[in-house]
Amino acid sequence: MPYEHLTCVNDARLVPYARVRDADLAAWPDAPAGLFMAESRAVIAAAIAAGVRPRSFLVSESWADDAAPLARKLLAQHPDCPALCVSDSLFSQVTGYKIVRGPVAAFERPALPDPAQLLASARRIAVLEDVGNYANIGSAFRAAHAFGIDAVLVTPSCHDPLFRRASRTSQGTVLQVPWTRIGTQRQWAAEGVPLLHAAGFKVAALALEDRSLALGDPRLAECERLAMVLGTEGAGLFPSTIAACDYTVKIPMAHGVDSLNVAAASAVAFWELRAR
């Protein structure tokens, strides 16, 4: 077995797993860009495939055999990474998880690229504005990966795609679809939309407005480069964002249905407006 077995709850290597908040991991003092926690086999596998540097791998005894192939794959690339195994009771004591469903691993956060770097070769991108539901963020990344979106840009107030629930819901696609932040202010469009235009993108805001085009409008499909902007549920996109965009777009729906959540809307939009 590839593991080192631990019995002491105070072992320093267990500290990142000791009920540490995602925000505190992101500010971890001895990691240049912080740490993130990969909570499922899918997320761990995606991180390994993406070449993300691990800090450690942790599994409970009841999942040790099942997780051994994944641990060996990680150690083949990073032989100095601690692969730790603890009793089920110690695992729960440290992590706070009442139900254990597999291994977890701490990874160093990759440095975020400059937006211009991601835009250079992209044809279809998504912008997530102020999305605060981690499950919706993860689902949007899954849809982006499935339907060929080249990159995802998240605005300054959008929640972090590498936080646990988002990455877990994404099935690791937050580590497969390139992403970064766009803008420096919550009202990001004043600086962000000109950046998209400079890279040759038309920008489409998904919003229910009187002037909205239907999603199937041929003018959208004809765009060589298209950025789709999706907002948070409830408030939707900022008026300043809608005003800055080239198009406002709506998804036609049955009578009496006023909207979809951003997870469902992203899947529909990404499929319909995918590059052909």
C-alpha positions in Angstrom: 0.0 0.0 0.0 1.3 3.5 -0.8 0.3 5.1 2.5 1.9 6.4 5.7 -0.4 5.6 8.6 -1.0 8.3 11.2 -2.5 7.9 14.6 -2.0 11.4 16.2 -4.7 14.0 15.7 -2.0 16.7 16.3 0.2 15.7 13.4 1.1 18.9 11.6 0.4 17.3 8.2 -3.3 17.1 9.1 -3.7 20.8 9.7 -5.1 21.7 6.3 -7.8 19.1 6.7 -8.8 20.2 10.2 -12.1 22.0 9.3 -10.2 24.8 7.7 -12.5 27.2 5.7 -12.0 27.4 1.9 -11.2 31.2 2.3 -8.5 30.4 4.8 -7.0 27.7 2.5 -7.0 30.3 -0.3 -4.8 32.5 1.9 -2.5 29.7 3.2 0.7 31.5 4.3 3.3 29.2 2.7 1.7 28.7 -0.7 2.2 31.5 -3.2 -1.4 31.4 -4.5 -2.9 29.5 -1.6 -4.3 26.0 -1.3 -7.6 24.3 -2.3 -9.2 21.1 -1.1 -10.1 18.4 -3.6 -12.9 16.4 -2.0 -13.7 13.7 -4.5 -11.8 11.2 -6.7 -13.0 13.1 -9.8 -11.6 16.4 -8.6 -8.3 14.8 -7.4 -7.9 13.0 -10.7 -8.5 16.2 -12.6 -6.0 18.0 -10.5 -3.4 15.3 -11.2 -4.1 15.4 -14.9 -3.8 19.2 -14.9 -0.4 19.0 -13.3 -1.4 20.9 -10.2 1.1 20.5 -7.4 -0.3 18.5 -4.4 0.6 19.1 -0.7 -0.8 15.8 0.6 -3.4 13.1 0.1 -5.6 11.8 2.9 -7.8 8.7 3.1 -9.6 6.8 5.8 -8.8 3.1 6.4 -12.2 2.0 5.0 -11.5 3.7 1.7 -7.7 2.9 1.5 -7.9 0.0 -1.0 -10.4 1.8 -3.2 -8.3 5.0 -3.3 -4.9 3.2 -3.8 -4.8 3.4 -7.6 -5.4 7.2 -7.4 -2.8 7.6 -4.7 -0.3 5.6 -6.8 -1.0 7.9 -9.9 -0.4 10.9 -7.8 2.8 9.5 -6.3 4.1 8.6 -9.7 4.2 12.3 -10.6 5.0 13.6 -7.1 6.9 11.0 -5.2 7.6 13.5 -2.3 3.9 14.0 -1.7 2.7 12.6 1.7 0.0 10.0 1.2 -1.6 9.7 4.6 -4.0 7.1 6.0 -5.9 7.4 9.3 -8.6 5.4 11.0 -12.2 6.3 10.1 -12.8 7.8 13.5 -9.7 10.0 13.3 -10.6 11.0 9.7 -14.0 12.2 11.0 -12.5 13.9 14.0 -10.1 15.9 11.9 -12.3 16.8 8.9 -15.6 17.0 10.6 -17.2 14.7 8.0 -19.9 12.5 9.4 -20.0 10.4 6.3 -16.8 9.5 4.5 -17.1 8.9 0.7 -13.5 8.7 -0.3 -10.1 10.5 -0.2 -9.4 14.2 0.0 -6.3 16.0 -1.1 -4.8 19.4 -0.6 -3.3 21.1 -3.7 -1.5 24.4 -4.3 -3.7 26.8 -6.3 -2.4 27.5 -9.8 -1.7 31.1 -10.5 -4.5 32.7 -12.5 -3.6 33.7 -16.0 -4.1 37.1 -17.5 -7.5 37.3 -19.3 -5.8 38.3 -22.5 -3.9 35.1 -22.5 -7.1 33.0 -22.4 -8.9 35.2 -25.0 -6.1 35.0 -27.6 -7.1 31.7 -29.1 -10.7 31.4 -27.8 -13.9 31.5 -29.9 -16.5 31.0 -27.2 -16.2 32.1 -23.6 -18.5 32.5 -20.7 -18.5 35.3 -18.1 -20.1 34.6 -14.7 -21.1 37.8 -13.0 -21.6 37.8 -9.2 -22.8 34.1 -9.1 -22.9 33.2 -5.4 -24.2 29.7 -5.5 -21.3 27.2 -5.6 -23.4 24.4 -7.1 -24.4 26.7 -9.9 -20.8 27.7 -10.5 -19.7 24.0 -10.7 -22.6 23.1 -13.0 -21.8 26.0 -15.3 -18.2 24.7 -15.6 -19.5 21.2 -16.3 -21.7 22.6 -19.1 -18.7 24.7 -20.4 -16.6 21.6 -20.6 -19.3 19.5 -22.2 -20.2 22.0 -24.9 -16.8 23.3 -25.9 -16.5 26.7 -24.2 -12.9 27.7 -24.4 -12.6 29.7 -21.2 -14.7 31.0 -18.3 -14.1 34.5 -16.8 -15.5 35.2 -13.4 -16.1 38.7 -12.1 -14.5 40.1 -8.9 -17.6 39.3 -6.8 -18.3 35.9 -8.2 -17.6 33.1 -5.7 -14.5 31.0 -6.2 -14.7 28.0 -8.6 -12.0 26.2 -6.5 -14.0 26.2 -3.3 -15.1 22.7 -2.3 -18.7 22.6 -3.3 -18.1 24.3 -6.7 -15.2 22.0 -7.6 -17.1 18.9 -6.4 -20.2 19.8 -8.3 -18.1 20.5 -11.4 -16.7 16.9 -11.3 -13.2 18.5 -11.6 -14.0 20.5 -14.7 -12.9 23.7 -12.9 -9.4 22.2 -13.5 -10.1 21.4 -17.1 -11.7 24.5 -18.5 -9.3 27.5 -18.3 -10.6 30.3 -16.1 -9.5 33.5 -14.5 -10.9 36.8 -13.1 -12.0 39.7 -15.2 -12.2 43.3 -13.9 -11.1 44.8 -10.6 -14.4 46.3 -9.5 -17.8 44.7 -8.8 -19.2 46.8 -11.7 -16.7 45.1 -14.0 -18.2 45.8 -17.4 -16.6 49.3 -17.8 -13.2 47.7 -18.0 -14.0 44.2 -18.9 -16.2 44.6 -21.9 -13.7 46.8 -23.8 -11.1 44.1 -23.1 -13.4 41.5 -24.7 -14.0 43.9 -27.7 -10.3 44.5 -28.1 -9.8 40.7 -28.4 -12.5 40.6 -31.2 -15.4 39.3 -29.2 -19.1 40.3 -29.5 -20.6 40.2 -26.0 -24.1 38.8 -25.3 -25.8 39.4 -22.0 -28.4 36.8 -21.1 -31.2 38.8 -19.7 -34.9 39.2 -20.0 -35.3 42.6 -21.7 -37.8 44.0 -24.2 -35.0 44.3 -26.8 -33.7 40.8 -26.2 -32.9 38.5 -29.1 -34.1 34.9 -29.0 -31.3 32.5 -28.3 -31.6 31.0 -31.8 -31.2 34.4 -33.6 -28.8 33.8 -36.6 -26.8 37.0 -35.7 -25.5 35.2 -32.7 -24.5 32.0 -34.5 -22.7 34.1 -37.1 -20.3 35.6 -34.5 -16.8 34.3 -35.0 -16.0 35.1 -31.4 -18.7 35.4 -28.8 -18.7 36.0 -25.0 -21.9 35.0 -23.1 -22.5 36.8 -19.8 -24.6 35.1 -17.2 -25.7 36.7 -13.9 -26.7 35.7 -10.4 -30.2 34.4 -9.8 -32.7 37.0 -8.5 -31.0 40.3 -9.3 -29.6 39.1 -12.7 -27.0 41.2 -14.5 -26.2 44.8 -13.6 -27.9 47.3 -15.8 -24.4 48.7 -16.6 -23.4 45.3 -17.9 -26.4 44.9 -20.1 -25.9 48.4 -21.5 -22.2 47.7 -22.3 -23.0 44.5 -24.2 -23.6 44.2 -28.0 -26.6 41.9 -27.6 -29.2 41.1 -25.0 -30.4 37.5 -25.3 -33.2 35.5 -23.8 -34.0 31.8 -23.9 -37.6 31.3 -25.2 -39.7 29.4 -22.7 -43.2 28.1 -22.2 -45.8 30.5 -21.0 -45.7 31.1 -17.3 -42.0 30.3 -16.9 -40.1 33.4 -16.4 -36.5 32.2 -16.0 -34.1 29.3 -15.5 -31.4 29.2 -12.9 -27.9 30.0 -14.1 -26.8 26.3 -14.2 -29.7 25.3 -16.5 -29.4 28.6 -18.6 -25.7 28.1 -19.1 -26.2 24.6 -20.5 -28.9 25.7 -22.9 -26.9 28.8 -24.1 -23.6 27.0 -24.4 -25.2 24.2 -26.5 -27.1 26.6 -28.8 -24.3 29.1 -29.3 -21.4 26.6 -29.4 -18.7 27.2 -32.1 -19.5 25.3 -35.3 
